[in-house]
């Protein structure tokens, strides 16, 4: 819940709900992205004690920290790639992290 994903090539983003479902939105606000190949990054910001951030809070202003490892957050090293096809509208991601 509250994890976000970004598609850097075209600057699209999505935020997951409590069930892990998300909708990708283009930076223009329109849902979805054009077909093509994308690099995907993820982020999950939490409070210093590991508790969830309040909705709408700015991470830097509340001292939040990144929960996910750089292999998911850094577009230069992530191996998360996706090819979006016009005929497919669901894409699942399985992130493997250590419990904190």
C-alpha contacts under 8 A as a table, 3 or more apart, distances in Angstrom:
res1	aa1	res2	aa2	distance
1	X	15	X	7.94
1	X	16	X	5.40
1	X	17	X	4.80
1	X	18	X	4.28
1	X	19	X	6.80
1	X	20	X	6.03
2	X	15	X	5.85
2	X	16	X	5.34
2	X	17	X	6.10
2	X	18	X	7.34
2	X	44	X	6.73
3	X	15	X	5.70
3	X	16	X	5.47
3	X	42	X	7.08
3	X	43	X	5.77
3	X	44	X	4.51
3	X	45	X	7.48
4	X	13	X	7.00
4	X	14	X	5.55
4	X	15	X	4.31
4	X	16	X	6.22
4	X	42	X	5.58
4	X	43	X	5.18
4	X	44	X	6.25
5	X	13	X	5.50
5	X	14	X	5.35
5	X	15	X	6.50
5	X	40	X	6.77
5	X	41	X	5.52
5	X	42	X	4.18
5	X	43	X	6.22
6	X	11	X	6.68
6	X	12	X	5.66
6	X	13	X	4.40
6	X	14	X	6.72
6	X	40	X	5.67
6	X	41	X	5.14
6	X	42	X	6.16
7	X	10	X	6.27
7	X	11	X	5.40
7	X	12	X	5.02
7	X	13	X	6.21
7	X	38	X	6.31
7	X	39	X	5.91
7	X	40	X	4.74
7	X	41	X	6.47
8	X	11	X	4.72
8	X	12	X	6.86
8	X	38	X	7.57
8	X	39	X	6.56
8	X	40	X	6.80
8	X	41	X	7.58
8	X	75	X	7.34
9	X	38	X	6.35
9	X	39	X	7.00
10	X	26	X	7.37
10	X	27	X	7.74
10	X	33	X	7.91
11	X	26	X	6.49
11	X	27	X	5.73
12	X	24	X	6.45
12	X	25	X	5.40
12	X	26	X	4.23
12	X	27	X	5.32
12	X	32	X	7.97
12	X	33	X	7.14
13	X	24	X	5.34
13	X	25	X	5.42
13	X	26	X	6.59
13	X	27	X	7.35
14	X	22	X	5.84
14	X	23	X	5.45
14	X	24	X	4.47
14	X	25	X	6.10
15	X	22	X	5.66
15	X	23	X	7.13
15	X	24	X	7.83
16	X	19	X	7.49
16	X	20	X	5.08
16	X	21	X	5.16
16	X	22	X	4.45
16	X	23	X	7.66
17	X	20	X	5.24
17	X	21	X	5.50
17	X	22	X	6.43
18	X	21	X	7.53
23	X	31	X	7.08
23	X	32	X	7.38
24	X	31	X	5.93
24	X	32	X	5.18
24	X	33	X	7.32
25	X	28	X	7.72
25	X	29	X	5.69
25	X	30	X	5.53
25	X	31	X	4.23
25	X	32	X	5.17
25	X	33	X	7.09
26	X	29	X	5.37
26	X	30	X	5.35
26	X	31	X	6.05
26	X	32	X	6.12
26	X	33	X	6.05
27	X	30	X	7.39
33	X	84	X	7.83
34	X	84	X	7.31
34	X	86	X	7.77
35	X	83	X	7.26
35	X	84	X	4.71
35	X	85	X	4.97
35	X	86	X	5.71
36	X	83	X	5.50
36	X	84	X	5.20
36	X	85	X	6.78
37	X	81	X	7.19
37	X	82	X	5.71
37	X	83	X	4.25
37	X	84	X	6.21
38	X	81	X	5.66
38	X	82	X	5.29
38	X	83	X	6.23
38	X	84	X	7.62
39	X	75	X	6.92
39	X	78	X	7.62
39	X	79	X	7.73
39	X	80	X	6.02
39	X	81	X	4.53
39	X	82	X	6.47
40	X	75	X	7.16
40	X	78	X	7.49
40	X	80	X	5.39
40	X	81	X	5.76
40	X	82	X	7.17
41	X	72	X	5.38
41	X	73	X	5.03
41	X	74	X	6.52
41	X	75	X	6.00
41	X	78	X	6.82
41	X	80	X	6.98
42	X	68	X	7.62
42	X	72	X	5.44
42	X	73	X	5.10
43	X	66	X	6.73
43	X	67	X	7.38
43	X	68	X	6.26
43	X	72	X	7.44
43	X	73	X	5.77
44	X	66	X	5.80
44	X	67	X	5.45
44	X	68	X	6.16
45	X	52	X	7.52
45	X	53	X	6.96
45	X	59	X	6.95
45	X	64	X	5.96
45	X	65	X	5.42
45	X	66	X	4.61
45	X	67	X	5.84
46	X	49	X	7.71
46	X	50	X	5.36
46	X	51	X	5.71
46	X	52	X	4.94
46	X	53	X	5.34
46	X	64	X	5.26
46	X	65	X	5.51
46	X	66	X	6.44
46	X	67	X	6.48
47	X	50	X	5.16
47	X	51	X	5.26
47	X	52	X	6.03
47	X	53	X	5.71
47	X	62	X	7.27
47	X	63	X	6.60
47	X	64	X	4.47
47	X	65	X	6.23
48	X	51	X	7.41
48	X	63	X	6.60
48	X	64	X	5.72
48	X	65	X	6.16
53	X	57	X	6.71
53	X	59	X	7.81
53	X	64	X	7.37
54	X	57	X	5.60
57	X	61	X	7.51
57	X	62	X	7.16
58	X	61	X	5.32
58	X	62	X	6.52
59	X	62	X	5.50
59	X	63	X	6.06
59	X	64	X	4.80
59	X	65	X	7.39
60	X	63	X	5.16
60	X	64	X	6.14
61	X	64	X	7.75
66	X	69	X	7.83
68	X	72	X	6.66
68	X	73	X	6.86
68	X	97	X	7.16
69	X	72	X	5.92
69	X	73	X	6.61
69	X	97	X	7.39
70	X	73	X	4.77
70	X	74	X	5.33
70	X	77	X	7.69
70	X	78	X	7.58
71	X	74	X	6.19
71	X	77	X	5.97
71	X	78	X	4.85
71	X	79	X	7.28
72	X	75	X	7.70
72	X	77	X	7.90
72	X	78	X	5.29
72	X	79	X	7.69
72	X	80	X	7.27
72	X	95	X	7.98
73	X	78	X	7.00
74	X	77	X	5.69
74	X	78	X	5.86
75	X	78	X	5.43
84	X	88	X	7.23
85	X	88	X	5.46
85	X	89	X	7.76
86	X	89	X	7.53
